[in-house]
């Protein structure tokens, strides 16, 4: 399925692209949103789409954006994913947001291709 957002822009590089205050604000926002997901450590797909992307995007595009932020699922012998995750942890969420907002042209291009791959 290609690179994940955290492979395109690793966590430490993403963290270097924002101030300490911005990082803490994003972390606090993630914690608030993860409570809506009924899990302190994960942000589920429906909350991400509703609160981050909004409902103005076509459902398939919103799903693809979310799925592009997840790490690649292990593949079975048939090549199909064994598990399909439906929630992001903070690092995946953070790397994705920084990639979208502060990524360079090459990084954003890789991400767009991942969405449509």
Secondary structure by P-SEA (a helix, b strand, c coil): ccccccccccaaaaaaaccaaaaaaaaaaaaaaaaaacccccccaaaaaaccccccccaaaaaaaaaaaccccccccccccccccccccaaaaaaaaaaaccccaaaaaaaaaaaac
